[in-house]
């Protein structure tokens, strides 16, 4: 007898902290490694991009890309979605960081249907002068091996294709960015 292949739908908002980004059997991080522990921090290097893997089990439509602006607004950002071959599917393009600080910046994109599969969520910022929310630190090596973070320098706007490498930061930042799978009216 075959067991059913149970899959779950995409969440309303997918971030680097979603179960779809953590892999099977890995508990959601807590404390400084969760969105609740996020702090406003400067970007590590001008124009550096970070990439977070995630998996979809069903078709989902991406309606907006999200970025949590920190306490100081400065520079441009880009958020995008890559397929498993590192090709850019959709991105916000280089976009001025919202003048409204300490808020989630919603960036409209062309509604994009994503079939089940593996993807990367990419995010880049043009300057270390502005701040963004992140949850770097407090994550042990075991979790990092299940929860990889990739990087690419000189990557704003986000490149197509991406050529990321495993992040070399001692404690990679998990920038609070995401994909909204619920339409806004």
C-alpha positions in Angstrom: 0.0 0.0 0.0 1.3 3.4 -0.9 1.3 6.1 1.7 -0.2 9.4 0.8 2.3 12.1 -0.1 1.0 14.9 2.1 2.1 18.4 1.2 1.3 21.7 2.7 0.3 24.9 0.9 2.5 28.0 0.7 2.1 30.3 3.8 0.5 33.7 3.2 4.0 35.2 3.6 7.2 33.3 3.1 10.4 34.6 4.8 13.8 33.1 5.5 12.2 31.9 8.8 9.3 29.9 7.3 9.2 26.2 7.6 9.6 26.0 3.8 13.1 27.6 4.3 14.2 25.4 7.1 13.9 22.0 5.6 12.2 18.9 7.0 12.5 18.0 10.6 14.2 21.3 11.6 12.4 23.3 14.3 11.8 27.0 13.8 14.6 28.9 15.4 13.9 30.9 18.6 15.4 33.9 20.3 17.9 35.9 18.3 17.4 33.7 15.3 13.6 34.4 14.9 11.7 37.4 13.5 10.7 38.2 17.0 14.4 38.8 17.8 15.1 40.8 14.7 17.0 44.1 15.2 17.7 47.1 13.0 21.2 46.7 11.6 23.4 48.1 8.9 23.9 46.0 5.7 27.2 44.2 5.9 28.8 45.3 2.5 27.5 47.7 -0.2 25.6 45.8 -3.0 26.0 42.4 -1.4 23.2 40.0 -1.9 22.0 37.2 0.4 20.1 34.1 -0.8 17.8 31.9 1.2 16.6 28.5 -0.2 13.0 27.5 0.1 10.7 24.8 -1.2 7.1 24.9 -2.4 5.0 21.8 -2.3 2.1 23.2 -4.4 1.6 25.9 -7.0 1.6 29.4 -5.4 1.3 32.9 -6.9 3.7 35.5 -5.7 1.9 38.9 -5.6 4.4 41.1 -3.7 8.0 41.1 -2.4 8.7 42.4 1.1 11.6 44.1 2.9 11.6 45.3 6.5 13.2 48.7 6.6 15.1 49.5 9.8 15.6 52.7 11.8 17.5 54.6 9.0 16.3 54.7 5.4 19.1 55.1 2.8 19.9 53.6 -0.6 18.3 51.0 -2.8 17.1 47.4 -2.2 16.2 44.5 -4.4 14.3 41.4 -3.6 13.8 38.5 -6.0 13.0 34.9 -6.6 15.3 32.4 -8.3 14.7 28.9 -9.7 16.8 25.9 -8.7 19.1 26.7 -11.7 19.8 30.2 -10.2 17.9 32.0 -13.0 16.0 35.1 -11.8 12.2 34.5 -12.1 11.0 37.9 -10.8 12.4 40.8 -8.8 11.5 44.2 -7.6 14.5 45.7 -9.4 16.7 48.3 -7.7 14.1 50.2 -5.6 14.6 53.1 -3.3 14.3 52.1 0.3 11.0 53.3 1.8 11.3 56.7 3.6 9.0 55.2 6.3 11.4 53.6 8.8 10.7 50.5 11.0 8.1 49.2 8.6 7.7 46.5 6.0 8.1 47.8 2.5 5.7 46.0 0.1 6.9 46.0 -3.5 4.4 45.2 -6.2 5.5 42.7 -8.9 3.9 41.0 -11.8 1.8 38.2 -10.4 4.1 35.2 -10.8 3.0 31.6 -10.6 5.6 29.3 -9.0 5.2 25.5 -9.5 6.2 23.1 -6.8 10.0 23.0 -6.5 13.1 24.5 -5.0 13.9 28.2 -5.1 16.1 30.9 -3.7 14.8 34.2 -2.2 17.4 36.8 -2.9 17.8 40.3 -1.3 20.4 43.0 -1.8 21.0 46.5 -0.5 23.1 49.3 -2.1 24.6 50.8 1.0 25.7 50.2 4.6 24.3 53.6 5.5 20.7 52.4 5.7 19.4 49.9 8.2 17.3 46.8 7.7 16.0 44.2 10.2 17.9 41.0 10.5 18.3 38.1 12.8 22.0 37.2 12.5 23.7 35.4 15.4 22.6 32.8 17.9 22.4 30.0 15.3 24.6 26.9 15.9 26.5 25.0 13.2 24.0 22.1 13.1 21.1 24.5 12.2 23.3 26.3 9.7 24.0 23.0 7.9 20.3 22.6 7.4 19.6 26.2 6.9 22.2 27.5 4.5 22.7 31.1 3.5 24.4 32.1 0.3 26.0 35.4 -0.8 27.2 37.2 -3.8 29.1 40.5 -3.9 28.4 43.3 -6.4 24.8 42.1 -6.8 22.5 45.1 -7.0 20.3 44.9 -8.9 20.0 41.2 -8.4 21.9 39.4 -11.2 20.5 36.9 -13.7 21.7 34.3 -13.3 23.0 34.4 -9.8 26.4 32.9 -8.9 26.1 32.7 -5.1 28.5 30.9 -2.8 28.0 29.6 0.7 28.1 32.6 3.0 31.5 33.3 4.5 30.2 35.5 7.4 30.8 33.9 10.8 27.2 34.3 11.7 25.2 35.0 8.5 22.4 37.5 8.6 18.9 36.5 8.0 17.5 39.7 6.6 13.8 40.1 7.1 12.4 39.9 3.5 9.8 37.8 1.9 7.2 36.9 -0.6 3.5 37.6 -0.2 1.3 34.8 -1.6 -2.0 36.5 -0.8 -3.4 39.2 -3.2 -4.0 42.7 -1.9 -7.0 44.6 -2.9 
